[in-house]
Amino acid sequence: MKPDVDAACEAMRGLFPETPLQPNEHLSARYGAEIYLKREDLSPVRSYKIRGAFNFFRKVLARPDGARRFVCASAGNHAQGFAFVCRHFGVPGVVFMPVTTPQQKIDKTRMFGGDFVTIRLFGDFFDQCYQAARDHAEETGALMVPPFDHEDIIEGQATVAAEIVAQLGEGRAPDLVVLPVGGGGLSAGVTGYLEPSIGPSGFLFCEPLGAPSLKRSLESGAVVTLDQVDNFVDGAAVGRIGDLNFAALRHFSADQVMLLSENAICVTMIDMLNVEGVVLEPAGALALSALEALGREALEGKVVVAVVSGGNFDFERLPDVKERAMRHAGLKKYFILRLAQRPGALRDFLNLLGPDDDIARFEYLKKSARNFGSILIGIETKAPENFAALKKAFDGAGLRYQDITDNEILANLII
């Protein structure tokens, strides 16, 4: 695999320079390790997806009988990489996106593709959009460019590993490479290139808790299609890992796949933005969230490379990310209170709050009885332990309440 990947890497330099492998002082000090970030968020399309798309096009266009029209289905990074490469090679392409795709993603794909790309919005869900793209390919003879399940895509993503080896320098190898997993193209490519030198134990794979396609497949010994997927980590929310990718990864242990909660990923995103000034999409923060989950004891003294897979973040999502991060960190909670409907009842309640407690939301829900009313209240504080004191004060005052912070059904409906 290495000679082909090295050739792909060399050809790629005509499209964009290598992405940085940056030592990170903040994380290195936190974990007592030598932490390097492979900054795929600094590619021309702010994700590694451009690599696989470029390699796919390069190989097809090199054949005399290769296709000259292309199509893909994507609402994210694959669409942007596809569009950029269409313009680079000067070939027409059609991108099918769901009608529900945010306008920001549509505009960026159009910007990268210019006059060479046509965007068609179809269906409310990706499956409908994907089928429309396949129908278009059959009707027009255009070649479908898959997002991850193709040997040329895998080979293109493996150029991440080729750059890591060159950037670390001769004679140096990481003790641990942390990889985010969606469809598995990046992981299949990077492990195929690096495993002969660092061994199978030198990898940790990271998936969102709501989209564990690789972990479930490794546990079953065969590719598993998930019944349900949480789309919050949209760059890695894949219901079925690619067949070729699973074949390349099936010898790894399911214990090498770490599942990370969507809210924990938000904590990492906020931390990287506030401390480092680095803007990450949820999938781009997966590998860094894994470092936090591993902790200092597991990482101390090691050379660790974490692949930062993407930075295509829509800032309209920032309030939601901040909200999730605070809830995960234990700094924000929501309660439904049953307050007596009498003069001074609200003042008595406010006197129960501590000096660091702040009301972030207050909403009267309904009159549940003649003498009592229900209140939805959101409270932010500076330290998680403050909520233990607050609940003790509630109990001491005989206040009836329910903590709904971790109730996903109520949170989605009310919060």
N, C-alpha and C positions, 0 to 999 in steps of 0.2 A: 504493500500500500504506500510506503514512504516515497518511492521515486515519483509516482503519479501525483501524490499530494504536493511534493516539493515543486513539481512542474506547474501544478495549478496555482501554487503560492506565487511563483515567479511571474506567471501570466497575470495574476491579479494586481501586481504592482503597476500595471498600465491603467488600472481603474482607480485605485486609491492606495495610499501608503499603509504600512502595517499599523494596527492599533496599538496604543501604548500598553506595556506591562509595567504598572506603577507600584513601587513599594509604598505601603500606606502606613505612615507613622502612628496615626491615631489607633488603628486596629492592631498594629504590631505591639504597641505599648499595652493595649487592653488585654491581649491574650498571651503576651510574653513569647511571641512567635515572629517569624519573618513572613509577613503577609503581603502578597502581591495581588493586585487587581488587574485582570485582563479586561481592558476597557472597550468592550464591543459597542458600548453606547456612544463611542466617538467615531464610529464608521460614518460614511456619508449619509446613510439612512438611519443612523442611531441604533442599529442592531446588527447582529451577525448574519441575518438572513440574506444579505446581499451576496455573501460568499457562495452559498449553494446555488443561488439563481445565476450568478456569473458563470460558475463552472458548468452548469447545465446548458446554458446558451452557448458557451464557448465550444463545447464538444459537439452539440447538434450542428452549429453553423460551420464547423470544420469539415463536415461530411458533404460531399457533392450532392447527395440526395436528401440532405437534412431539411427539416421544415423551415419555412420563412415567415410563418405566422404563429402567434403564441397566445395562450389564454391561461388564466388562473382564477381561482376563487379564493378570496381572502378579505378580511376586514381589518387586517393589521400589518405586521412587519413584513410578511411575505409579499403582500401587494406592493409595498413601497420598494423593496428590493427588486422585484420583478419589473416595476416601472422604470427604475433607475437603469437597469441593465438593458431594457428595450431601447431606451434613448441612447445609451452608450454604443450599442451595436447598430442602431438605426433600423430596427425591425419593428413592425407593428404588433401591438399586443392589446388584448381585451381583458380587463379586470372586472370580474363579477363580485359585487358586494351586496350584503343584505340591505334592504331599504332602511333598516334601523341603525346603520353605521353612523357614528358621529361625524359631523361635517368636517371637523378638523382632520380626520383620517382620510376622508375623500379628497380634501384640498391638498394634503401633502402628497398623496399618490399622484394626483393630477400634476402637481408641481414637478415631481421627480420624472414623470414620463413625458411631459410636454406634449408635442403634437403626435408622438408615436404611440400614445396609449389612449384607449377609449374606456371609460368607466360606465358600467351598466349596473343599476340597482335592481335587485330582484329578490322578492320574498322577505318574510319577516325573520326567518331563521337561516343559519348557515347551511343546513342540509338542503334547503330549497335552492339557495344560491349556488351551491356546489353542483347540484343536478343540472341547473341551467347552464353552467359553464361546460359540463360534460356534453350536454345536448348541442351547444354551440360548436364544440370541437368536432363532433360527428358531422354536423351539417356543413361546416366550412373547411374541414381538413386542417384546422389549426391544432397545434400540439399543446396538450395540457402540461403545465409545469407544476409538479407536485410540491407541496411545502416541505416535506421531509422524507417521504418513503421512496427514495430512488438512490441508486448507487452514486450517481453524479452529484446529487445534492449532498449526500454524506461525505463524499470526497471533498467537496467545496468547504463544508463546515470543518473538516479536519485541518484546514489551513490555519485555524486558530491554534492548534497544537504545534504545528510547524513553527509558527512565530514565537510561541512560548519557549520552545527549545532554543531557538536562535537568540532570543532576548535574555534568557537566563545565563547563557554563555556556556562554552565548552566545559564539560566535566561537572556541571551542576544539574541537578534534577530535583523536582519538588517531592516532598514527602507525601503531600496530599493535594489532589486537584478536586475542587468542588464545582460540580456542574449542575445547572438548572435543567430540568427535563420537561418537555412538552410532548412533541411527537417522537423525539429521540434521535433526530438527525445530528444534532451537535454532539450528544453523548456517544453515539456510535462512531462518529468520525474522530473525536478526540481520543477515546479509549483505544481505537484501532491503531492510532499513530503512537501513543505514549506507553501503552501497556507493556510492550517488550522491554522497555527500559525501567519502568517503575513498578511493574507487577500489578495484578488485579486488585490487591488490597489498597492501592494508592489512590482510589477514587471514592468520592462520596457524591451520590446523586440526590437532588432535591426536587420535590414535587409539592404543589399546593395540597393541603389537606383535602380540598374539595375536588381534586382531579388526580387521584393516585393510579394512573393507568399502568405505569411501569411496575410499581410495587405489587399491585394486584396480579399482574401478569407473571412476575417472577415467583410469587407465592403459589400460583396455579401451575406453573410450568408451561403455559401457553398464553397466547395473546387473549386478553380479556377486554370486552367492550363494556364500559361503565354504563350503568342505567341512568345515572344523573351526574352532572358536572356543575360545580360552582364557577361561574364565569368571571369572578372578580379579578383573578390573576389571568387576564385574558390572553397574554402571550404564552401561557403554559397550560391553559384549560383545555386539554385534549381528552376526549372520551375513549380513544383507542390509539395506543402506540403503533407506529408503523411496523409492518411485518418484517421488512429487512432490518430495521433498527432493533427490533426485539431479538432477531436471530443473532445480531452482533453483540447483544447485551445479556443474553439469557444465561451465560455462565457466571454472572455476578450474583451475589446473595441479595435476597430481599432486605436483609438487615443493613445493606449499604445504601438503601433508599430512605432518606429522611423526609417525613411529611411535616410541612410547616403550615400553621394556621394562617388564614388570610389576614387576620388582625395583627399577628406577630410580624408579618411582612410589612405591614403599615408602619410599625414602630421603627423598623430598619429604614424605610423610605424617609421618614421624618428625621431620623438621626443623621442620615447621610446628607440631607438637604441643609439641616441646621449647622452641622459640624464641619462638613466638607464642601458644602455648596454644590453637591452632585445631585442632579435630577435623575431619578430612576423610575421606570415603570414597575408595576408589581412583579412581573417576571424577572426584571433586571435585578431586583433585590433578593431573590430567592437564595442565591449562594451566600450572600452576606448574612441573611437571617440564620442560615445553618451554622455559621461561626458562633453566633450568640447562643444557639441551642447546644452546641458542642461544649463551649465554655473553655476557660483557661487551662484547666487540668488536662483536657484532651489535646490541646493545641500547643502547649508550651514547648519551646525549643525546636519546633518544626518549621520547615519551609512550606508554605501553603500558597497555592494559586487558586483564587476564586474568580470564576468567569462572570463578569457583569454583562449580562446578555442583551440589555436594551434600555434605552432612555426615552422612549416615545410616550411621554406622560402628558395627558390632557389636564391642565391646571384647573379645569372646572371640577375635576374629581378631588381636588385637594381637601375641601371641607370634609368629605366622606373619609378620606384617608386619615386625616387628623382625628376625626371622631373615633374611628376604629382603633387607632393607635392609643388614644387615651383610655379607652375602655379596656384594651388588652393590658395596659400598664397599671390598671387599677386606680387611675386618677379621675375617672368619671363614672358615675352610676346613675341609673334611672330608677325611680320609685313611683309606685302608685300609693297614695296616702288616703286614708279615710279621716277627714277632718270634721270636727263638730261645727255646725253652722250657728255660730254665736259670736257676738262681738269679742274681739281679742284673741280668737282661736289662731288666726294666722300669726299674730305677734308672738304668741306663746310658742308656736312652732319655730319661728325664726330665731328665738332665743336658744333653741337647742343646737344650732349650727356652731361649729368651732371657728376660730379666728382665720383659718386657712380654707374654709369651705365657701364656695361661691355658687349661687344659683344661676345655672346656664339656661334653664327652661322651666317655665311654669305655665300649666294649662289646666283650667277647670274642665273636667270631662263631663260629669252629669250629676244631678241630684239623685243619689242612690236611695235616700230615705228622707223623711221629713226633717230629721235633726242632723244629718250627716251629708257630706259631699265628697266626691272622689277628685283627687288632684294628681296630675302627672307632673313630676318634678325631676329635672336633671341637675345634678350637683357635681361640680368640679372641685378638686382639692389638690394640695401640693405633695402629699405623700399617701400611699395606699392605706397605711395603718390608720389614717384619720377616719376611715369609714367604719372601722370596728368601734371607735369611740362614739361615732354618730349613731350607729345602730343601738349601742348601749343606752344612749340618751333617749332614743325613740322608745325603747322597751321600758325605761324608767318612767317615762311620761304616759305609759299606757297607750301609745299611739299604734293604731293598726296600719300596717304597711306591707307592701310586697316589693322585693327587689327584682326588677324585670330586665336587668342589664344583659344577662346571658340567655334570656329566653328569646331564641331566634324568631319565633313566629310573632310574638308581641313586638319585638324590636323592629322587625321589618314593617309591621302594620302601623305602629305608633311613632317610633323614633325616626 
